[in-house]
């Protein structure tokens, strides 16, 4: 499938029905008479990532950038096949995506070939702690994107310090993630068992008991391992605030969502900011905040925008 077609899939091949995306009429080559499965159709999934970045992430960061998109260098850590980077490249930014998964990078290079051929994007299988990469990237990027990635990183404080070094003068670090204590903060929706994937807060069980539940549902080894990895690397709101401060990063904007912006594509739910009264009660807020958006700077700024 071409890059152009992937990018047009939302407009051309999907409609809302019963509050979910489904494939259009049987005349569409992508028709299925069932609600859209967000994770089973890979290139459709990339199109949703791109649309969410275009409508949610870019407006969040753009007012604070030190330069227009056409002059921006954007780095995404944990880029996968590059879906989040598509709209940045379309806007004229020079995009670099890195990921440890070589298979995803190869697939991304195929799907994003139009942007790569235009010199607007490069996708690389790299480790940010590689000394050669660190030397190449230091002071280079106006925007660094970590979208649904921080909860997969074991050495979070070290990674945040590395990201700080990669920022150009006036550069910004965006972090978007599902806080650990929210109903599906353990990513249990990836479970093969449809019942397990719909159980809110089950990931908050003690590790040994959670592992027993995963075994009882006969989750495949790769899913079992990933879910336990997320349990081990979990990121709560207060934990991230502490790591950010320790990395000498400074909040420019912090935003908490009661309804995650990407849920408009997953479930047909309109995004909603966290209620102010609930946000003022941190312990309770953590259980009902489905997404956090942070924009961070290497230098102190005025009081962060809520």
Secondary structure as UniProt FT lines:
FT   HELIX           3..7
FT   HELIX           9..13
FT   STRAND          14..17
FT   TURN            18..19
FT   STRAND          20..23
FT   TURN            26..27
FT   TURN            29..30
FT   TURN            38..40
FT   HELIX           42..52
FT   HELIX           53..57
FT   HELIX           58..62
FT   TURN            63..64
FT   HELIX           69..71
FT   STRAND          73..77
FT   TURN            80..81
FT   HELIX           83..85
FT   HELIX           86..90
FT   TURN            91..92
FT   STRAND          94..99
FT   HELIX           102..111
FT   HELIX           113..117
FT   TURN            118..119
FT   STRAND          121..125
FT   TURN            128..129
FT   HELIX           131..137
FT   TURN            138..139
FT   STRAND          141..147
FT   HELIX           150..152
FT   HELIX           156..166
FT   STRAND          167..177
FT   TURN            180..181
FT   TURN            183..186
FT   HELIX           188..190
FT   TURN            194..195
FT   HELIX           196..198
FT   TURN            200..201
FT   HELIX           202..204
FT   HELIX           207..216
FT   TURN            217..218
FT   HELIX           221..232
FT   HELIX           237..246
FT   TURN            247..248
FT   STRAND          250..259
FT   TURN            261..262
FT   HELIX           263..266
FT   STRAND          272..273
FT   HELIX           276..279
FT   HELIX           282..285
FT   TURN            286..287
FT   STRAND          291..297
//
